[in-house]
Every structure is written in structure tokens, then in C-alpha cells.
Amino acid sequence: MDRIGVFDSLYSLMIYCILEERPLERTVFIFGDNIKLKGIRVKNYKKLFGRENIFTRLVGEIYDKYACKKILKVYAGLPIYGQDHIRLGNKMVGMREFYVVEDGTENYMDHLREKERSGLKSLLVKGIKKILGINSTYGVHRNVKKVYLTGLGKIPKSIENKVEIVNLRNLWEKKSPEEKKEILEFFSLEEDILKIDGGIMIFTQPLSEDGIISEERKIELYGKIMKKYPLEKIIIKSHPREKTDYKKIFPVKVLDKPVPFELLSLGGLKIDRGVTLFSTAALGIKDIPVDFYGTEVDENIFRRFGSCEEIMERNAYLGDDYEK
């Protein structure tokens, strides 16, 4: 083992596995709650007492900092690859050399970058964050040596000198058949899924799970989208973090295995059209039409993410979009 991998996103984990040579043999993996694969896990004290509050958050931040120091002491000197905005990755980025791997559109959003502010309140907040080990995210921290992105959008100026653009398909084609098989098996990818040839794939997103809109509103939005296409041709590709059981709601084919679409595509799956609100999974589709409905379909979605027009060109409309 010659590096540490800290991930809570299958998408980021997939990019890392394609990016590196023999990653499964070389990496000590530390996984968050959203990845159900074999690796090191650290108890999440923020959730230990049920609903998160300021007390459990403080306890969790202190415990995470202690746990990360303990892990890094065992694996002394190894560089870290992964996500610097997740609970353990954010602690580790302040302790050792770090290499950020893309997690989606948020890696391209300048409005999520920390801004330098002056004043007593700002100094107090910065002091508390330093004590708790809460660090800058998305490649901004000084310990981040490189940020691996796929080029989904415009590169933020705050990290442009650290960015390396990677082409997943080119990297995939350079891997040996044995290594490809090893990666597919690592993600428990079933061969029958790869045999899908044709159809309209709707990429859903964890909008209710992330507390952006209600479950009912999410289902309402996807129901409106589905009315625009023949039901018999629709395939729903649910997000790995979603809990919604689409099979019980819509009479369409559902792919709910926790596998990134990009890996399905690299493995040979083919579709006729992609459909999404603003999922980055659809951005990896080449040579076929993709319908982007955008964040403007709902006031709360737009307020949280802003317009994604710099990343994707909106070309589909529901007819009753939120007027910003």
C-alpha cells in the first residue's frame, strides 16, 4: 500500500480507480456511510444520538479529528487521495499532502469557495474552525497538491493552478482486460446490465435525501418529466444515495444498483437518449441527445445550486418553471 483513499461518493471512487494504475492493490480505503464496500470505517458521532444538533456536531468534529490523527499515524507518510469536503477527508486535508478527486458540479462552483472576510466575527469563526480541524474545501487548502477534474465546466480561478483534466474513456482503454474486470467486480457490476441496448435513461438525484426538496416534490417533478416520453422506453438510473423506491411508483425499468453511470457506459451499456435535471452523470454521455431541464424547475433547487448553465446548456422545459 502506498496511498490512502478517503471517499463517500461512488462517482469519485470510480474516477480514482480509472485514474490510477492498480488502485485496488495500492490503496488503503476509508469509506463514508454512502459506500457499502470493504474498507476502514470510522463511527459517525454526529449521528450517534439521533438527530444532529450543535452538541453532537461538536462531539463529532472532535472525534473525527482524533480518529484521523490515529489513522494517519498508522499509515505514516502516505499521501491522501479523495474528497476534501467530506467529514474525514476534510480533517485529513489539514494534516497531510492531499489529492482531490472530482465529485460533481460542486467542484466547478465558485460560489462555494471560501471567501476571505475581515472583522471580529470572522476571526472568531476561523479560530473555532482551526481548533475543530474544519478546513477549506474543493481543492482550496494549501495541502492540496492536485485536483483531478473531468472538465465538466469552467475551472474556478481559486484552484486553476492545481487542476489536471482527465479523460476517463482514454484512461479506461489503456487498462488491461484483467484490470478492467477487477474494477467492474469491485463495483459489483452485473453483466446483464451492460447488455442494455437502447432506451431513454432518466438520471435522478438525491434532492429529497439532501433536504433540498420534499420526497413528494421530487416524485412530482420526475413524474412531469416522464410524461414527455414513451413509458415503455424509459429507464430510471437512480442515484446511489437515493432511498426512493421508483419501482413502486412508476411503471418503468429501474436501475437502482449503486454503480456510477459512467462505469456502465465504459463497460458497454448503450442508450438512445439521456434525461436529467442537472446530474453530472448525463454529462459523460457522448454522441447521443441529452435533455437538461436545469435547476430552474424548482425555487429551492435553484436557490441551493444556482443556475448550472456554465456547466450544461439548458435545452428542455417543463412549462411551469420557477421564475427567478
Secondary structure, DSSP 8 states (H G I E B T S, - for coil): --EEEEES-HHHHHHHHHHSSSHHHHEEEEE-TT--SSSB----TTSTTSS--HHHHHHHHHHHHHHHHHHHHHTTT--EEE-SSSHHHHHHTTTS-EEEE--SGGGG-GGGS-----SHHHHHHHHHHHHHT----TT-STTEEEEEE---S---TTTTTTEEE--HHHHHHHS-HHHHHHHHHHTT--HHHHT-B--EEEE---TTTTTSS-HHHHHHHHHHHHTTS-GGGEEEE--TT----GGGTSSSEEE-SS--HHHHHHHT-B-SEEEESS-GGGGG--SS-EEE--GGG-HHHHHHH---TTTS------SS----
